[in-house]
Amino acid sequence: MEQAELKSMPDAPRHAPDQARDERARAMRRSGRWKLLLVLAVCAFPLAGSYFTYYVLKPTTRNNYGALIDPRAHPIPPLAATTLDGKPAALEAYKGKWIMLQAGPSDCREACRKQLFAMRQLRLMQGKDMERIERVWLITDAEPLDTMLLREFDGTDMLRVSKAALERWLPVEAGGDAAGHLYLIDPLGNLMMRFPKDADPSRVKRDIAKLLKASAIG
């Protein structure tokens, strides 16, 4: 009787151990994917948050001194820039850094020298963050530069560009020109801020400090 009952019982699945192993493997793969997504989200959050705040929310309570520029409309264009000795150069090479930018002819008179001096001091005033900033002067003609000027503002990168290409790119105040402004380019290579003519250095400093503090890049 007992033997008959045993024979009537259904056979146990032959591949149960294999199925269990497969299920554990699938569970481990799912867990691994979720962990990877979580790590990517944590890494991307500071960058996404800072740019969402500055480029999307644009709260009316923000008391920035410089005029914010839509970065989507003003990426660095092809400028066919060259170094002072005629070698090809490009502003794109500075990506990853903030760029303080001025533009104008090689005949650098009082207002031009004042801006070059302001860029140097504004960078120094950022303290430990100064290494995140580059200074660039875009020169709109091919005339030689004063040797004393080169020595005085050593550390400012000087590139020659087409005046027409520059005018198509840099927005100006009504009735003004690009030579009267300081500009700020973000580490992604987008023009994002224009400071007024004869800008107050202390207020420019505050704007730059806020951006450096809020940004997780550059």
N, CA, C and O of each residue as an XYZ file, in Angstrom:
872
protein
N       0.823     -1.205      0.000
C       0.000      0.000      0.000
C       0.859      1.258      0.000
O       0.629      2.166     -0.798
N       1.840      1.316      0.882
C       2.701      2.503      0.958
C       3.429      2.710     -0.352
O       3.591      3.844     -0.803
N       3.882      1.594     -0.986
C       4.592      1.745     -2.249
C       3.667      2.307     -3.322
O       4.083      3.119     -4.148
N       2.374      1.857     -3.303
C       1.409      2.373     -4.287
C       1.186      3.857     -4.098
O       1.118      4.607     -5.072
N       1.068      4.299     -2.815
C       0.854      5.733     -2.543
C       2.032      6.549     -3.003
O       1.855      7.627     -3.571
N       3.246      6.054     -2.768
C       4.438      6.790     -3.188
C       4.479      6.931     -4.708
O       4.856      7.977     -5.235
N       4.082      5.854     -5.413
C       4.103      5.929     -6.865
C       3.093      6.920     -7.402
O       3.298      7.531     -8.451
N       1.942      7.082     -6.632
C       0.902      7.988     -7.123
C       1.231      9.457     -6.904
O       0.567     10.313     -7.489
N       2.242      9.793     -6.075
C       2.615     11.200     -5.818
C       3.314     11.774     -7.045
O       4.118     11.089     -7.678
N       3.007     13.052     -7.394
C       3.643     13.661     -8.578
C       5.122     13.859     -8.353
O       5.573     14.132     -7.240
N       5.872     13.715     -9.441
C       7.317     13.935     -9.354
C       7.619     15.399     -9.083
O       6.930     16.272     -9.611
N       8.650     15.695     -8.257
C       9.094     17.075     -7.999
C       9.759     17.618     -9.253
O      10.386     16.862     -9.995
N       9.635     18.897     -9.498
C      10.274     19.498    -10.687
C      11.764     19.217    -10.678
O      12.451     19.390     -9.671
N      12.240     18.780    -11.831
C      13.638     18.382    -11.892
C      14.600     19.582    -11.899
O      15.760     19.443    -11.511
N      14.117     20.782    -12.345
C      15.022     21.917    -12.538
C      14.815     23.023    -11.508
O      15.190     24.169    -11.755
N      14.242     22.711    -10.393
C      13.991     23.734     -9.368
C      15.256     24.454     -8.938
O      15.223     25.680     -8.827
N      16.377     23.771     -8.686
C      17.602     24.504     -8.292
C      18.059     25.480     -9.367
O      18.504     26.583     -9.049
N      17.953     25.082    -10.662
C      18.347     25.981    -11.746
C      17.446     27.203    -11.801
O      17.919     28.322    -12.002
N      16.160     26.992    -11.626
C      15.220     28.116    -11.646
C      15.490     29.082    -10.506
O      15.410     30.297    -10.687
N      15.806     28.555     -9.344
C      16.109     29.415     -8.195
C      17.351     30.250     -8.459
O      17.397     31.436     -8.133
N      18.370     29.608     -9.059
C      19.588     30.358     -9.373
C      19.329     31.467    -10.389
O      19.854     32.574    -10.267
N      18.503     31.148    -11.405
C      18.172     32.155    -12.424
C      17.439     33.338    -11.808
O      17.707     34.492    -12.142
N      16.502     33.035    -10.898
C      15.741     34.099    -10.257
C      16.641     34.984     -9.411
O      16.493     36.206     -9.416
N      17.581     34.371     -8.678
C      18.517     35.171     -7.872
C      19.394     36.041     -8.758
O      19.687     37.183     -8.405
N      19.818     35.519     -9.904
C      20.654     36.288    -10.828
C      19.896     37.491    -11.378
O      20.437     38.591    -11.481
N      18.591     37.251    -11.741
C      17.782     38.369    -12.246
C      17.584     39.435    -11.179
O      17.629     40.630    -11.472
N      17.365     39.004     -9.947
C      17.188     39.957     -8.847
C      18.449     40.777     -8.621
O      18.374     41.976     -8.352
N      19.612     40.132     -8.732
C      20.881     40.849     -8.549
C      21.105     41.861     -9.670
O      21.610     42.957     -9.426
N      20.728     41.493    -10.912
C      20.883     42.431    -12.027
C      19.980     43.638    -11.854
O      20.394     44.772    -12.098
N      18.724     43.390    -11.423
C      17.808     44.512    -11.187
C      18.338     45.427    -10.106
O      18.291     46.649    -10.245
N      18.843     44.848     -9.027
C      19.398     45.638     -7.931
C      20.593     46.456     -8.405
O      20.745     47.615     -8.019
N      21.453     45.851     -9.251
C      22.624     46.558     -9.768
C      22.241     47.737    -10.631
O      22.861     48.797    -10.551
N      21.214     47.560    -11.465
C      20.764     48.669    -12.321
C      20.237     49.833    -11.501
O      20.535     50.989    -11.801
N      19.456     49.540    -10.467
C      18.930     50.606     -9.611
C      20.053     51.338     -8.896
O      20.012     52.562     -8.770
N      21.053     50.608     -8.429
C      22.178     51.248     -7.749
C      22.937     52.163     -8.700
O      23.335     53.261     -8.311
N      23.145     51.724     -9.952
C      23.839     52.540    -10.940
C      23.068     53.816    -11.235
O      23.649     54.899    -11.300
N      21.740     53.683    -11.418
C      20.911     54.863    -11.672
C      20.964     55.842    -10.511
O      20.982     57.056    -10.715
N      20.989     55.314     -9.288
C      21.051     56.171     -8.107
C      22.370     56.947     -8.068
O      22.383     58.141     -7.769
N      23.478     56.263     -8.372
C      24.789     56.933     -8.387
C      24.821     58.035     -9.442
O      25.313     59.132     -9.176
N      24.299     57.752    -10.643
C      24.268     58.759    -11.712
C      23.427     59.960    -11.322
O      23.794     61.100    -11.604
N      22.291     59.704    -10.669
C      21.418     60.803    -10.245
C      22.103     61.694     -9.217
O      22.001     62.919     -9.285
N      22.802     61.079     -8.263
C      23.509     61.844     -7.235
C      24.601     62.703     -7.858
O      24.790     63.852     -7.458
N      25.329     62.151     -8.843
C      26.409     62.893     -9.494
C      25.871     64.050    -10.331
O      26.489     65.114    -10.382
N      24.726     63.855    -10.989
C      24.187     64.880    -11.893
C      23.414     65.966    -11.172
O      23.214     67.048    -11.725
N      22.975     65.705     -9.953
C      22.090     66.654     -9.270
C      22.700     68.043     -9.093
O      22.017     69.024     -9.386
N      23.969     68.188     -8.623
C      24.507     69.544     -8.426
C      24.546     70.358     -9.709
O      24.205     71.541     -9.698
N      24.959     69.739    -10.823
C      25.011     70.453    -12.091
C      23.614     70.831    -12.563
O      23.366     71.977    -12.939
N      22.705     69.865    -12.543
C      21.345     70.133    -12.999
C      20.673     71.186    -12.125
O      19.964     72.058    -12.625
N      20.902     71.097    -10.814
C      20.268     72.052     -9.894
C      20.732     73.470    -10.102
O      19.918     74.392    -10.108
N      22.039     73.667    -10.276
C      22.568     75.022    -10.426
C      22.082     75.660    -11.724
O      21.727     76.839    -11.745
N      22.066     74.866    -12.829
C      21.625     75.437    -14.101
C      20.113     75.613    -14.146
O      19.623     76.543    -14.786
N      19.377     74.752    -13.489
C      17.929     74.944    -13.420
C      17.611     76.237    -12.687
O      16.718     76.984    -13.089
N      18.347     76.500    -11.605
C      18.111     77.711    -10.813
C      18.394     78.970    -11.616
O      17.605     79.915    -11.584
N      19.514     78.994    -12.339
C      19.920     80.215    -13.018
C      19.258     80.415    -14.368
O      19.022     81.552    -14.776
N      18.947     79.302    -15.086
C      18.476     79.444    -16.436
C      16.979     79.197    -16.604
O      16.396     79.600    -17.611
N      16.362     78.549    -15.642
C      14.943     78.215    -15.789
C      14.071     79.003    -14.822
O      13.126     79.676    -15.234
N      14.390     78.916    -13.538
C      13.547     79.593    -12.555
C      13.588     81.107    -12.691
O      12.545     81.761    -12.722
N      14.808     81.672    -12.774
C      15.004     83.117    -12.908
C      14.078     83.896    -11.971
O      13.240     84.663    -12.446
N      14.204     83.721    -10.669
C      13.293     84.392     -9.748
C      13.414     85.901     -9.821
O      14.504     86.433    -10.027
N      12.300     86.588     -9.655
C      12.311     88.049     -9.744
C      13.041     88.687     -8.579
O      13.401     89.862     -8.648
N      13.269     87.933     -7.503
C      13.943     88.497     -6.345
C      15.461     88.489     -6.502
O      16.176     89.032     -5.660
N      15.961     87.870     -7.591
C      17.399     87.846     -7.776
C      17.894     89.258     -8.055
O      17.373     89.930     -8.945
N      18.880     89.711     -7.315
C      19.359     91.089     -7.443
C      20.722     91.130     -8.114
O      21.647     91.776     -7.620
N      20.844     90.434     -9.248
C      22.116     90.466     -9.955
C      22.343     91.850    -10.563
O      21.401     92.551    -10.933
N      23.597     92.213    -10.652
C      23.996     93.509    -11.211
C      24.136     93.423    -12.726
O      23.636     94.287    -13.447
N      24.805     92.398    -13.205
C      24.955     92.213    -14.646
C      23.664     91.741    -15.285
O      22.793     91.185    -14.616
N      23.547     91.968    -16.595
C      22.368     91.528    -17.345
C      22.534     90.068    -17.735
O      23.512     89.704    -18.387
N      21.581     89.230    -17.337
C      21.627     87.811    -17.712
C      21.280     87.651    -19.184
O      20.375     88.306    -19.702
N      22.011     86.776    -19.839
C      21.826     86.508    -21.261
C      21.412     85.054    -21.412
O      21.964     84.175    -20.749
N      20.448     84.799    -22.277
C      20.010     83.424    -22.508
C      21.164     82.638    -23.129
O      21.545     82.916    -24.266
N      21.731     81.665    -22.415
C      22.909     80.965    -22.931
C      22.618     80.129    -24.172
O      23.515     79.870    -24.975
N      21.359     79.708    -24.330
C      21.011     78.899    -25.494
C      21.129     79.702    -26.781
O      21.339     79.133    -27.852
N      20.994     81.024    -26.684
C      21.043     81.884    -27.864
C      22.440     82.421    -28.145
O      22.666     83.029    -29.191
N      23.384     82.205    -27.223
C      24.706     82.809    -27.397
C      25.848     81.847    -27.067
O      26.726     82.192    -26.276
N      25.853     80.652    -27.655
C      27.044     79.809    -27.492
C      28.214     80.438    -28.240
O      28.013     81.287    -29.109
N      29.428     80.027    -27.906
C      30.597     80.567    -28.603
C      30.514     80.182    -30.086
O      30.438     78.996    -30.409
N      30.528     81.173    -30.994
C      30.474     80.861    -32.428
C      31.880     80.646    -32.994
O      32.862     80.904    -32.299
N      31.995     80.187    -34.223
C      33.315     80.122    -34.873
C      33.834     81.547    -35.092
O      33.230     82.313    -35.843
N      34.924     81.904    -34.456
C      35.457     83.265    -34.539
C      36.760     83.348    -35.337
O      37.263     84.442    -35.592
N      37.305     82.193    -35.731
C      38.581     82.163    -36.455
C      39.636     82.989    -35.717
O      40.364     83.770    -36.329
N      39.711     82.809    -34.408
C      40.650     83.588    -33.588
C      42.077     83.095    -33.799
O      42.314     81.945    -34.172
N      43.022     84.003    -33.547
C      44.443     83.645    -33.589
C      45.144     84.253    -32.380
O      44.673     85.229    -31.797
N      46.265     83.664    -32.019
C      47.112     84.254    -30.980
C      47.820     85.478    -31.562
O      47.703     85.755    -32.756
N      48.547     86.202    -30.729
C      49.247     87.397    -31.206
C      50.311     87.068    -32.245
O      50.656     87.915    -33.068
N      50.829     85.851    -32.213
C      51.831     85.464    -33.218
C      51.219     84.707    -34.393
O      51.931     84.062    -35.163
N      49.883     84.789    -34.526
C      49.221     84.278    -35.715
C      48.817     82.827    -35.700
O      48.362     82.319    -36.725
N      48.961     82.134    -34.590
C      48.586     80.724    -34.524
C      47.079     80.588    -34.267
O      46.508     81.402    -33.541
N      46.430     79.578    -34.846
C      44.986     79.396    -34.611
C      44.684     79.188    -33.127
O      45.437     78.531    -32.408
N      43.590     79.750    -32.698
C      43.161     79.616    -31.302
C      41.637     79.603    -31.271
O      40.986     79.959    -32.253
N      41.076     79.195    -30.147
C      39.618     79.132    -30.041
C      39.195     79.310    -28.589
O      39.843     78.801    -27.675
N      38.106     80.034    -28.389
C      37.571     80.191    -27.031
C      37.084     78.855    -26.474
O      37.030     78.670    -25.258
N      36.730     77.925    -27.359
C      36.276     76.615    -26.897
C      37.348     75.908    -26.067
O      37.036     75.028    -25.264
N      38.604     76.292    -26.261
C      39.696     75.666    -25.509
C      39.610     75.961    -24.017
O      40.233     75.269    -23.212
N      38.841     76.987    -23.643
C      38.716     77.360    -22.236
C      37.525     76.685    -21.559
O      37.254     76.952    -20.388
N      36.815     75.819    -22.271
C      35.658     75.162    -21.659
C      36.083     74.433    -20.397
O      37.144     73.812    -20.339
N      35.233     74.526    -19.393
C      35.575     73.989    -18.084
C      35.986     75.079    -17.114
O      36.108     74.833    -15.914
N      36.202     76.297    -17.631
C      36.540     77.456    -16.807
C      35.530     78.575    -17.079
O      34.912     78.624    -18.143
N      35.377     79.461    -16.109
C      34.635     80.700    -16.331
C      35.571     81.674    -17.049
O      36.764     81.724    -16.751
N      35.035     82.441    -17.984
C      35.848     83.398    -18.739
C      35.304     84.803    -18.525
O      34.135     85.076    -18.796
N      36.174     85.700    -18.030
C      35.881     87.129    -18.056
C      36.423     87.657    -19.373
O      37.592     87.455    -19.702
N      35.573     88.326    -20.116
C      35.894     88.683    -21.491
C      35.725     90.174    -21.735
O      34.745     90.782    -21.302
N      36.696     90.755    -22.435
C      36.510     92.097    -22.964
C      36.940     92.088    -24.419
O      37.682     91.203    -24.845
N      36.479     93.064    -25.182
C      36.771     93.121    -26.604
C      37.026     94.556    -27.015
O      36.516     95.491    -26.398
N      37.818     94.724    -28.062
C      38.076     96.074    -28.551
C      39.341     96.136    -29.387
O      40.032     95.130    -29.544
N      39.652     97.314    -29.929
C      40.822     97.471    -30.790
C      42.126     97.419    -30.001
O      42.136     97.525    -28.775
N      43.227     97.252    -30.734
C      44.545     97.170    -30.100
C      44.986     98.498    -29.486
O      45.825     98.520    -28.586
N      44.425     99.596    -29.969
C      44.745    100.918    -29.413
C      44.029    101.055    -28.064
O      42.977    101.687    -27.963
N      44.620    100.453    -27.042
C      43.978    100.321    -25.729
C      44.231    101.578    -24.903
O      45.302    101.764    -24.327
N      43.224    102.422    -24.864
C      43.364    103.690    -24.140
C      42.832    103.548    -22.712
O      42.745    102.437    -22.189
N      42.482    104.655    -22.091
C      42.169    104.642    -20.654
C      41.052    103.659    -20.291
O      41.206    102.865    -19.363
N      39.929    103.707    -21.015
C      38.797    102.830    -20.673
C      39.174    101.358    -20.846
O      38.790    100.513    -20.037
N      39.924    101.060    -21.900
C      40.366     99.681    -22.159
C      41.302     99.202    -21.053
O      41.148     98.091    -20.545
N      42.268    100.035    -20.682
C      43.202     99.655    -19.616
C      42.465     99.475    -18.282
O      42.788     98.592    -17.487
N      41.484    100.323    -18.067
C      40.698    100.219    -16.832
C      39.987     98.874    -16.756
O      39.917     98.269    -15.686
N      39.461     98.400    -17.885
C      38.775     97.101    -17.894
C      39.763     95.951    -17.714
O      39.464     94.993    -17.001
N      40.916     96.028    -18.339
C      41.932     94.997    -18.160
C      42.360     94.913    -16.691
O      42.540     93.826    -16.142
N      42.516     96.083    -16.072
C      42.878     96.122    -14.655
C      41.751     95.529    -13.805
O      42.003     94.770    -12.869
N      40.508     95.883    -14.141
C      39.363     95.378    -13.378
C      39.280     93.853    -13.467
O      39.013     93.191    -12.465
N      39.507     93.294    -14.656
C      39.456     91.834    -14.788
C      40.519     91.169    -13.916
O      40.262     90.155    -13.267
N      41.701     91.749    -13.912
C      42.782     91.170    -13.089
C      42.416     91.209    -11.609
O      42.594     90.222    -10.895
N      41.908     92.344    -11.152
C      41.568     92.478     -9.734
C      40.359     91.629     -9.349
O      40.330     91.038     -8.270
N      39.366     91.570    -10.229
C      38.166     90.771     -9.937
C      38.524     89.296     -9.775
O      37.962     88.604     -8.926
N      39.448     88.828    -10.581
C      39.892     87.441    -10.446
C      40.607     87.241     -9.116
O      40.349     86.260     -8.418
N      41.485     88.140     -8.764
C      42.218     88.026     -7.504
C      41.274     88.057     -6.302
O      41.503     87.371     -5.306
N      40.218     88.853     -6.406
C      39.296     89.011     -5.283
C      38.443     87.768     -5.025
O      37.763     87.691     -4.002
N      38.470     86.799     -5.935
C      37.696     85.565     -5.714
C      38.440     84.583     -4.813
O      37.929     83.501     -4.522
N      39.648     84.953     -4.367
C      40.375     84.128     -3.407
C      40.667     82.739     -3.930
O      41.256     82.582     -5.000
N      40.255     81.723     -3.174
C      40.560     80.333     -3.539
C      39.868     79.915     -4.828
O      40.248     78.911     -5.430
N      38.862     80.663     -5.264
C      38.163     80.326     -6.503
C      38.776     80.986     -7.732
O      38.284     80.791     -8.843
N      39.825     81.751     -7.552
C      40.385     82.499     -8.683
C      40.866     81.579     -9.810
O      40.842     81.967    -10.978
N      41.301     80.365     -9.464
C      41.803     79.450    -10.488
C      40.688     78.926    -11.396
O      40.965     78.302    -12.420
N      39.453     79.173    -11.031
C      38.322     78.747    -11.860
C      38.034     79.750    -12.976
O      37.162     79.516    -13.812
N      38.764     80.866    -12.992
C      38.473     81.972    -13.912
C      39.656     82.240    -14.835
O      40.808     82.241    -14.401
N      39.362     82.466    -16.102
C      40.355     82.921    -17.078
C      39.980     84.319    -17.555
O      38.805     84.687    -17.567
N      40.994     85.098    -17.950
C      40.770     86.442    -18.494
C      41.165     86.450    -19.969
O      42.256     86.008    -20.332
N      40.272     86.953    -20.808
C      40.541     86.969    -22.249
C      40.188     88.346    -22.818
O      39.134     88.910    -22.520
N      41.092     88.867    -23.638
C      40.858     90.105    -24.382
C      40.820     89.746    -25.858
O      41.807     89.251    -26.402
N      39.686     89.992    -26.514
C      39.542     89.750    -27.939
C      39.836     91.048    -28.684
O      39.111     92.032    -28.542
N      40.891     91.039    -29.467
C      41.373     92.240    -30.149
C      40.833     92.246    -31.579
O      40.968     91.260    -32.303
N      40.229     93.348    -31.977
C      39.459     93.388    -33.221
C      40.218     93.965    -34.417
O      39.594     94.346    -35.407
N      41.538     94.035    -34.348
C      42.323     94.459    -35.509
C      43.674     93.756    -35.474
O      43.957     92.970    -34.570
N      44.500     94.049    -36.466
C      45.799     93.372    -36.588
C      46.972     94.285    -36.232
O      48.121     93.945    -36.514
N      46.705     95.416    -35.628
C      47.775     96.351    -35.281
C      48.598     95.824    -34.106
O      48.075     95.084    -33.272
N      49.887     96.198    -34.028
C      50.734     95.723    -32.919
C      50.299     96.323    -31.581
O      49.725     97.411    -31.525
N      50.586     95.591    -30.514
C      50.244     96.038    -29.171
C      51.442     96.700    -28.501
O      52.597     96.386    -28.789
N      51.133     97.616    -27.608
C      52.166     98.282    -26.812
C      52.862     97.245    -25.913
O      52.204     96.503    -25.184
N      54.184     97.209    -25.975
C      54.942     96.240    -25.185
C      54.694     96.402    -23.694
O      54.603     95.410    -22.972
N      54.583     97.630    -23.227
C      54.340     97.879    -21.808
C      52.971     97.340    -21.390
O      52.797     96.865    -20.268
N      52.007     97.421    -22.302
C      50.675     96.886    -22.006
C      50.742     95.369    -21.826
O      50.118     94.812    -20.923
N      51.502     94.717    -22.689
C      51.648     93.261    -22.583
C      52.251     92.870    -21.238
O      51.815     91.903    -20.614
N      53.245     93.616    -20.800
C      53.892     93.310    -19.526
C      52.966     93.597    -18.347
O      52.901     92.824    -17.391
N      52.258     94.710    -18.429
C      51.395     95.116    -17.309
C      50.270     94.111    -17.067
O      49.888     93.848    -15.927
N      49.751     93.560    -18.156
C      48.611     92.653    -18.005
C      48.964     91.223    -18.431
O      48.159     90.512    -19.032
N      50.168     90.843    -18.104
C      50.599     89.463    -18.322
C      49.654     88.525    -17.544
O      49.348     88.773    -16.378
N      49.206     87.469    -18.192
C      48.217     86.574    -17.576
C      46.854     86.711    -18.207
O      46.009     85.828    -18.063
N      46.626     87.827    -18.916
C      45.412     87.969    -19.717
C      45.690     87.389    -21.093
O      46.622     87.826    -21.767
N      44.914     86.430    -21.515
C      45.099     85.850    -22.846
C      44.537     86.808    -23.890
O      43.396     87.258    -23.784
N      45.351     87.115    -24.900
C      44.976     88.090    -25.921
C      44.879     87.403    -27.271
O      45.859     86.851    -27.771
N      43.697     87.440    -27.856
C      43.431     86.792    -29.138
C      42.894     87.806    -30.133
O      42.157     88.723    -29.771
N      43.271     87.629    -31.386
C      42.737     88.508    -32.441
C      41.551     87.813    -33.115
O      41.602     86.623    -33.428
N      40.482     88.589    -33.329
C      39.278     88.048    -33.967
C      38.732     89.063    -34.959
O      39.126     90.230    -34.962
N      37.827     88.600    -35.792
C      37.134     89.483    -36.728
C      36.148     90.381    -35.977
O      35.333     89.897    -35.192
N      36.227     91.661    -36.218
C      35.306     92.600    -35.563
C      33.863     92.306    -35.949
O      32.967     92.376    -35.108
N      33.636     91.979    -37.212
C      32.268     91.711    -37.676
C      31.690     90.471    -36.994
O      30.528     90.473    -36.586
N      32.499     89.408    -36.867
C      32.019     88.183    -36.211
C      31.708     88.455    -34.747
O      30.739     87.928    -34.201
N      32.529     89.275    -34.120
C      32.330     89.581    -32.706
C      31.046     90.389    -32.500
O      30.297     90.149    -31.554
N      30.806     91.339    -33.390
C      29.602     92.175    -33.267
C      28.329     91.358    -33.457
O      27.293     91.670    -32.871
N      28.407     90.317    -34.275
C      27.226     89.455    -34.467
C      26.949     88.617    -33.226
O      25.816     88.182    -33.015
N      27.953     88.388    -32.417
C      27.813     87.496    -31.261
C      27.495     88.238    -29.966
O      26.593     87.830    -29.234
N      28.215     89.316    -29.669
C      28.108     89.963    -28.359
C      26.965     90.978    -28.328
O      26.976     91.936    -29.102
N      25.985     90.787    -27.453
C      24.916     91.770    -27.306
C      25.416     93.004    -26.553
O      26.249     92.891    -25.654
N      24.917     94.156    -26.917
C      25.363     95.412    -26.294
C      24.156     96.208    -25.808
O      23.021     95.945    -26.207
N      24.418     97.184    -24.942
C      23.367     98.103    -24.517
C      22.982     99.000    -25.694
O      23.780     99.212    -26.607
N      21.775     99.518    -25.667
C      21.316    100.393    -26.739
C      22.276    101.567    -26.914
O      22.580    102.287    -25.963
N      22.741    101.744    -28.135
C      23.644    102.848    -28.426
C      25.087    102.606    -28.037
O      25.930    103.481    -28.236
N      25.396    101.431    -27.482
C      26.759    101.140    -27.035
C      27.481    100.219    -28.000
O      26.985     99.926    -29.087
N      28.665     99.764    -27.590
C      29.405     98.783    -28.374
C      30.067     97.793    -27.429
O      30.130     98.022    -26.221
N      30.558     96.693    -27.983
C      31.105     95.614    -27.161
C      32.297     96.072    -26.335
O      32.522     95.556    -25.240
N      33.067     97.037    -26.844
C      34.260     97.495    -26.130
C      33.910     98.133    -24.788
O      34.777     98.236    -23.919
N      32.687     98.555    -24.600
C      32.298     99.202    -23.351
C      31.866     98.244    -22.254
O      31.582     98.680    -21.139
N      31.810     96.954    -22.542
C      31.291     95.987    -21.580
C      32.329     94.953    -21.165
O      33.278     94.670    -21.897
N      32.129     94.401    -19.984
C      32.756     93.140    -19.596
C      31.696     92.051    -19.742
O      30.520     92.281    -19.464
N      32.118     90.870    -20.179
C      31.204     89.743    -20.365
C      31.689     88.560    -19.539
O      32.862     88.471    -19.177
N      30.750     87.647    -19.249
C      31.095     86.423    -18.534
C      30.579     85.232    -19.336
O      29.414     85.195    -19.733
N      31.466     84.255    -19.570
C      31.122     83.019    -20.274
C      31.181     81.878    -19.280
O      32.120     81.787    -18.489
N      30.187     81.006    -19.313
C      30.146     79.905    -18.348
C      31.048     78.754    -18.781
O      31.542     78.760    -19.909
N      31.277     77.763    -17.912
C      32.200     76.666    -18.241
C      31.732     75.749    -19.363
O      32.512     74.932    -19.851
N      30.475     75.868    -19.781
C      29.986     75.075    -20.900
C      30.184     75.792    -22.236
O      29.842     75.261    -23.292
N      30.741     77.009    -22.176
C      31.017     77.748    -23.403
C      29.883     78.626    -23.873
O      29.787     78.928    -25.063
N      29.015     79.045    -22.956
C      27.890     79.910    -23.306
C      28.053     81.293    -22.692
O      28.386     81.427    -21.515
N      27.817     82.315    -23.498
C      27.790     83.678    -22.982
C      26.580     83.807    -22.064
O      25.461     83.498    -22.474
N      26.788     84.264    -20.815
C      25.651     84.279    -19.894
C      25.443     85.584    -19.158
O      24.387     85.764    -18.551
N      26.404     86.518    -19.179
C      26.194     87.767    -18.445
C      26.973     88.910    -19.096
O      28.095     88.728    -19.568
N      26.354     90.086    -19.110
C      26.990     91.304    -19.620
C      26.911     92.376    -18.534
O      25.840     92.642    -17.988
N      28.041     92.980    -18.232
C      28.083     94.036    -17.221
C      28.031     95.401    -17.885
O      28.518     95.569    -19.003
N      27.446     96.371    -17.207
C      27.258     97.683    -17.841
C      28.576     98.432    -18.065
O      29.608     98.096    -17.485
N      28.511     99.430    -18.902
C      29.673    100.285    -19.145
C      30.079    100.965    -17.846
O      29.228    101.372    -17.056
N      31.383    101.085    -17.632
C      31.916    101.670    -16.392
C      31.331    100.956    -15.169
O      30.864    101.590    -14.223
N      31.369     99.656    -15.213
C      30.749     98.840    -14.153
C      31.419     99.063    -12.801
O      32.614     99.346    -12.720
N      30.627     98.928    -11.747
C      31.113     99.017    -10.376
C      31.790     97.687    -10.026
O      31.109     96.665     -9.930
N      33.113     97.677     -9.834
C      33.821     96.410     -9.584
C      33.304     95.633     -8.382
O      33.299     94.403     -8.402
N      32.870     96.329     -7.335
C      32.409     95.625     -6.140
C      31.119     94.851     -6.426
O      30.907     93.766     -5.883
N      30.271     95.409     -7.272
C      29.022     94.723     -7.612
C      29.267     93.594     -8.615
O      28.600     92.560     -8.568
N      30.219     93.796     -9.515
C      30.605     92.714    -10.424
C      31.169     91.549     -9.614
O      30.845     90.389     -9.871
N      32.004     91.863     -8.645
C      32.610     90.835     -7.785
C      31.527     89.997     -7.113
O      31.642     88.772     -7.061
N      30.485     90.632     -6.603
C      29.415     89.894     -5.921
C      28.695     88.960     -6.883
O      28.392     87.820     -6.530
N      28.416     89.434     -8.103
C      27.754     88.578     -9.087
C      28.588     87.337     -9.389
O      28.074     86.218     -9.406
N      29.870     87.547     -9.624
C      30.747     86.423     -9.959
C      30.847     85.457     -8.783
O      30.817     84.240     -8.971
N      30.964     85.995     -7.578
C      31.068     85.138     -6.391
C      29.817     84.284     -6.223
O      29.918     83.111     -5.864
N      28.637     84.855     -6.478
C      27.395     84.095     -6.369
C      27.352     82.950     -7.379
O      26.947     81.834     -7.053
N      27.775     83.243     -8.609
C      27.769     82.220     -9.637
C      28.732     81.090     -9.302
O      28.398     79.918     -9.469
N      29.921     81.434     -8.832
C      30.893     80.409     -8.487
C      30.385     79.542     -7.330
O      30.606     78.331     -7.306
N      29.711     80.171     -6.385
C      29.193     79.435     -5.245
C      28.063     78.503     -5.660
O      27.960     77.382     -5.161
N      27.211     78.969     -6.579
C      26.040     78.180     -6.968
C      26.390     77.075     -7.954
O      25.680     76.073     -8.048
N      27.480     77.254     -8.685
C      27.802     76.302     -9.757
C      28.647     75.150     -9.246
O      29.577     75.333     -8.461
N      28.299     73.963     -9.710
C      29.089     72.777     -9.359
C      30.122     72.456    -10.430
O      30.845     71.465    -10.323
N      30.194     73.297    -11.470
C      31.164     73.072    -12.538
C      32.061     74.280    -12.674
O      31.733     75.366    -12.196
N      33.192     74.090    -13.324
C      34.111     75.194    -13.583
C      34.885     75.638    -12.363
O      35.694     76.562    -12.448
